[in-house]
Structure formats: C-alpha cells, structure tokens
Amino acid sequence: MNMDSSYQIITEAACGLSQDFLKQAEFLTVPMGFTIGNQNYDQVPEKGNSDLHSIYQLLRTASSAAAVTFDTSDLIEFLRPALARGKDLLYVGVSDALGETWHNATRALANLQREFPTRRIEAINSMTLSAGQGILLQHLSKLQQKGASLLEAKEWAESNVSHIHSLAAIQNPDFLVQSFKGNFSNSQNQILQITEGQLLFKEQAETRQEMISCLFKNLQKAALLNTIQSVSIVHADCEKDAQILKQMIQKQNLTHMISISFLEPIFGCQFGPDTLGLFYEAE
C-alpha cells in the first residue's frame, strides 16, 4: 500500500528523533525552547552535538534554568496552515503529567477543531518523553508509510504505548525538585521511572556506577519476561556512561537495536546535567 498522505503527524521538537528522521518522515515539529539564566535558546541547536555540550556546560553552573513550552495561541497559528491545505492532524505529545505542554496542545487542537469542523484532528498522549516518544513516533511513521489511516495509527498507538518503558538516573536532584511535583529523594544517584505517564521515584543508588547498574538490571529483568524490541539511551552530556550501559546490554545480548543520543536540553533543564535515560520497547 502507498503512504496515506491525507493526514499530518505532529509532534514536539524534543521527541528523541534526529532532524534527518523528522524531515524524512515528513513530520511537522512544534518549536520549543528553554532558558539558562537570562538567555533564551531554541530546542534544536545550530551546530549539533558541539552546541549541546556547550549548553550543558552552561547548565552546570547556571543560577536558573527552565523549559519553555508553547502557548496555545502560538500552536494554533503554527497548525492552521496544514488544516487550510486540507490535511487532517494526528498530534503525538509528551505525557500530560510532565508539564503544561500536553494541556496547551489539546486546548489548541480543540479550538482548531471548532474552526475546521470538517477536518479530523486527533491526539495521542505518549505517556512518556524524549526517546520514549521517539520510539512511538517511529512506529507511526512506518504505519503511515504502509498506508494506515489516521484512526488506524491512533488505535495502534493507544494499544501499544504501554509497551514503552522509561527510566532515568538522576545525578543532581535540585533540577528535579524545581521542575516536578512528586515524592523524590533529595540525594544524588536516584532512579526514576515513568509509570502511566507519571514520574515516580523507583530506587536509590550509592554511587554513579551502581546507578548505571540499576538501569541495566531493570532492563535485564524485563528481558526475562518479554522480548526487548529496541533500546534508546539518552545522556545529558555523559556519553561515557551511556557507552558503558550500551556495552553491558550488548554483552548480555538483550537486543542489538541500541541507539545513543543527547537528552534534549529542554529536558536537561528539568532533570539536570549527567542524567542518563533508558527507554525500551518490550512485548
């Protein structure tokens, strides 16, 4: 079957996917940003990884940092042209429990539905963020390429979103406490998990190495019960640790599909430098 081009897949810029992939998949990505001190930044740096390293260096000594989501009115203006061209919309967003992004998006989509009553506008709560959201989007791209309709793609996503698991190892709890409400430890080296979209404390590690081992053991335990389809490791300027985790996974042959990438700075502002994230799909 040919690609169903009657609908446009929309997602946020911080979705764990490369700009090349987003362009090839013809996704429409909503701009996002963040602030460090008094300086505003776009989510996508001009110089790639070299810029990301510099941003995290600034973040380590910053007096303040914050993620900046889009306003409802800005998103309406951003999406209106696609609807005016006759496209239906399938919006895939970050978990509703992780800030205002999802809520702003759904308000914008509701307003646009009233403005374009003959167009179909649907939204999927990914129940995760970053590379976890990216895993879901990769599947949706394949489905659309194979001719799946908007409703078929949405139904598949809602049936399979629970197969995507999200863990994060946090070095500095100060960023976390400022960004999220929850029962988090005030100590370093804690493991968090996203369960049904909620960010929850999972366990405490004593050292950095033990924290990496905790991530691996969680994946290893999951592999005893399910087939691990793919793994995405993200790091907030701690690539060496990401490589160590990858080698541990490869040594046990848990999966051969492992990617490593920077954690988007918009989430780095919320989780802090040296965060290590593990996202995997298990069936």
C-alpha positions in Angstrom: 0.0 0.0 0.0 1.0 3.6 -0.6 1.6 6.2 2.2 -1.6 7.8 3.5 -0.8 11.4 3.0 -4.3 12.7 4.0 -3.1 13.4 7.5 -0.1 15.1 9.0 1.7 13.7 12.1 2.6 16.5 14.5 5.0 16.3 17.5 7.2 18.5 19.7 10.7 19.3 18.7 12.0 17.5 21.8 10.9 14.0 20.8 14.1 12.0 20.8 14.4 11.8 17.0 17.0 13.4 14.7 16.3 16.2 12.4 17.1 14.0 9.4 14.5 11.4 10.5 11.8 14.1 11.2 12.4 15.5 7.8 12.3 12.2 6.0 9.1 11.1 7.8 7.6 14.5 6.9 6.5 15.2 10.5 5.6 18.7 11.5 7.5 19.6 14.6 6.3 22.2 17.0 9.1 24.6 18.1 10.1 24.6 21.8 12.8 26.2 23.8 14.4 26.7 27.2 16.2 29.4 29.2 19.5 29.3 31.1 20.0 32.3 33.2 18.7 35.2 31.2 19.4 33.6 27.8 16.8 32.0 25.6 17.5 29.1 23.4 15.8 27.1 20.7 15.4 23.4 21.3 17.4 22.5 18.1 21.0 23.8 18.2 22.5 25.0 15.0 25.8 23.1 15.5 24.5 19.8 16.7 26.4 17.9 19.4 29.1 20.6 19.9 26.4 23.1 20.8 24.7 20.6 23.1 27.9 20.0 25.0 28.4 23.8 25.4 24.8 24.2 26.6 25.2 21.5 29.2 28.4 23.2 30.4 26.4 26.4 30.9 23.7 24.4 32.7 26.2 23.0 35.2 26.9 26.5 36.6 23.7 28.3 35.9 21.8 30.1 38.6 18.5 29.2 36.9 17.2 27.2 34.0 13.7 26.3 32.8 11.9 24.6 29.9 9.7 26.9 27.9 6.6 25.3 26.2 4.5 26.9 23.5 1.4 29.0 24.1 -2.0 27.7 22.9 -2.3 30.7 20.5 1.1 30.0 19.0 0.3 26.4 18.3 -3.0 27.4 16.7 -1.1 29.7 14.3 1.5 27.0 13.7 -1.0 24.3 12.8 -3.6 26.3 10.9 -1.9 26.3 7.5 -1.8 22.4 7.4 -5.6 22.3 8.1 -6.2 25.1 5.5 -4.4 22.8 2.9 -6.9 20.1 3.7 -4.8 17.9 6.0 -6.1 16.0 9.0 -3.9 16.1 12.1 -2.5 13.4 14.4 -0.8 15.1 17.3 1.6 12.9 19.4 2.6 14.7 22.6 4.7 14.3 25.8 3.0 12.9 28.8 0.2 15.1 30.3 1.7 14.6 33.8 5.1 16.2 32.8 4.2 19.8 32.4 1.8 22.1 30.5 2.8 21.0 27.0 0.1 18.4 26.5 -2.6 20.6 28.1 -1.7 23.6 25.9 -1.7 21.3 22.8 -5.1 19.8 23.5 -6.6 23.2 24.1 -5.2 24.4 20.8 -6.5 21.3 18.9 -10.0 21.8 20.4 -10.0 25.4 19.1 -8.8 24.3 15.7 -11.5 21.6 15.5 -14.2 24.3 16.0 -12.6 26.4 13.3 -12.2 23.4 10.9 -15.2 21.2 11.7 -14.8 19.0 8.6 -11.2 18.1 9.4 -10.3 15.2 11.7 -8.0 16.2 14.5 -6.8 13.6 16.9 -4.2 13.5 19.7 -2.1 10.7 21.3 -0.7 11.0 24.8 2.7 9.2 24.5 2.7 8.7 28.3 6.5 9.3 28.2 9.0 11.8 26.8 12.2 12.2 24.7 13.4 9.0 23.2 10.4 7.1 24.5 8.2 9.3 22.5 10.6 8.8 19.6 10.1 5.0 19.7 6.3 5.5 19.3 6.8 8.0 16.5 9.0 5.7 14.5 6.2 3.1 14.6 3.6 5.6 13.5 5.9 6.7 10.6 6.1 3.1 9.4 2.4 2.7 9.7 1.6 5.8 7.7 4.2 4.8 5.1 2.4 1.5 4.7 -1.0 3.2 4.2 -2.5 3.1 7.7 -5.3 5.6 8.1 -5.2 8.2 10.9 -7.6 6.3 13.0 -5.8 3.0 12.5 -2.5 4.7 13.5 -4.1 6.2 16.6 -5.7 2.9 17.6 -2.4 1.1 17.2 -0.6 3.7 19.3 -3.1 3.7 22.1 -2.9 -0.1 22.3 0.9 -0.3 22.3 2.0 2.8 24.3 2.2 0.7 27.4 5.0 -1.4 25.8 7.3 1.6 26.0 9.2 1.8 29.3 11.1 4.8 30.6 13.8 5.1 33.3 16.1 8.0 34.3 19.1 8.0 36.5 19.4 11.5 38.1 22.7 12.9 39.4 21.6 16.3 40.8 18.1 16.4 42.5 17.9 20.2 42.6 16.8 20.4 38.9 14.1 17.8 39.6 12.7 19.4 42.7 12.3 22.7 40.9 10.6 21.2 37.8 8.3 18.5 39.0 6.0 17.7 41.9 6.5 14.3 43.4 8.0 12.1 46.2 11.6 12.4 45.1 14.7 11.9 47.1 17.0 14.9 47.9 20.1 12.8 47.4 22.1 12.1 44.3 22.1 8.9 42.2 18.4 8.2 42.2 16.4 6.1 39.7 13.1 7.4 38.4 10.5 5.7 36.2 7.6 6.9 34.2 4.5 4.8 35.0 1.3 5.5 33.2 2.7 8.9 32.4 3.7 9.8 36.0 7.3 10.4 37.0 7.9 8.3 40.1 10.9 7.6 42.4 12.0 3.9 42.0 15.2 3.3 43.9 18.3 4.9 45.4 21.9 4.1 44.3 25.0 4.7 46.4 27.4 5.5 43.5 27.3 6.6 39.9 28.4 3.1 38.8 25.7 1.5 40.9 23.1 3.8 39.3 24.2 2.6 35.8 23.9 -1.0 37.0 20.4 -0.3 38.3 19.3 0.8 34.8 20.8 -2.3 33.3 19.3 -4.7 35.9 15.8 -3.2 35.2 16.2 -4.0 31.5 17.7 -7.4 32.3 14.7 -8.2 34.5 12.3 -7.1 31.7 14.1 -9.3 29.2 13.3 -12.4 31.3 9.6 -11.8 30.7 9.4 -10.1 27.4 11.3 -9.7 24.1 13.2 -6.4 24.1 12.5 -4.8 20.7 14.7 -1.8 20.9 16.6 0.4 23.4 17.3 4.1 23.3 19.9 5.6 25.7 19.9 9.3 26.2 22.5 11.3 28.2 22.8 14.8 29.5 26.5 15.3 28.5 27.7 12.0 30.0 28.3 9.9 26.9 30.9 7.7 28.6 28.3 6.4 30.9 25.9 5.8 28.0 28.5 3.8 26.3 29.1 1.7 29.4 25.4 0.9 29.7 25.3 0.0 26.0 28.2 -2.4 26.4 26.5 -4.1 29.4 23.4 -4.6 27.2 25.4 -5.9 24.3 27.4 -8.3 26.5 24.2 -10.0 27.6 22.7 -10.0 24.1 19.5 -8.4 25.3 19.0 -6.6 22.0 21.1 -5.4 19.0 18.9 -2.4 18.4 20.5 0.2 20.7 20.8 3.9 20.0 22.6 6.7 22.0 21.8 10.4 21.8 21.9 13.6 23.8 19.0 14.3 26.1 17.3 17.3 24.7 18.3 20.4 26.7 14.6 21.3 27.3 14.5 18.1 29.4 18.1 18.7 30.6 16.8 21.8 32.3 14.3 19.7 34.2 16.4 16.6 35.0 19.9 18.2 35.2 23.3 17.5 33.6 24.7 14.0 33.8 21.2 12.4 33.7 21.2 9.1 32.0 17.9 7.9 30.4 16.9 4.4 29.3 13.9 3.9 27.1 13.0 0.5 25.7 10.2 -1.3 24.0 9.2 -4.7 25.4 6.4 -7.1 24.2 
